[in-house]
């Protein structure tokens, strides 16, 4: 298994990772609220 994405460009990979982090942070915020 490799951590390198097969279909995503580095930019797309980073954007997806950023959105995932924001989504998780948002969920954490809602849980904390």
C-alpha positions as CSV (number, residue, x, y, z in Angstrom):
1,X,0.0,0.0,0.0
2,X,1.2,3.4,-0.9
3,X,0.2,6.8,0.5
4,X,0.6,8.4,-2.9
5,X,-2.8,9.2,-4.5
6,X,-3.2,7.5,-7.9
7,X,-5.7,9.8,-9.5
8,X,-5.4,13.1,-7.7
9,X,-2.8,15.8,-8.5
10,X,-0.9,17.2,-5.6
11,X,-3.1,20.3,-5.7
12,X,-6.3,18.2,-5.6
13,X,-4.9,16.0,-2.9
14,X,-4.0,19.0,-0.7
15,X,-7.4,20.7,-1.3
16,X,-9.2,17.5,-0.4
17,X,-7.1,17.1,2.7
18,X,-7.8,20.7,3.7
19,X,-11.5,20.3,3.2
20,X,-11.4,17.1,5.3
21,X,-9.6,18.9,8.1
22,X,-12.1,21.8,8.0
23,X,-15.1,19.3,8.0
24,X,-13.6,17.5,11.0
25,X,-12.9,20.8,12.8
26,X,-16.5,21.8,12.1
27,X,-17.8,18.5,13.5
28,X,-15.6,18.9,16.5
29,X,-16.9,22.4,17.0
30,X,-20.6,21.3,16.8
31,X,-19.9,18.4,19.3
32,X,-18.1,20.9,21.6
33,X,-20.9,23.5,21.4
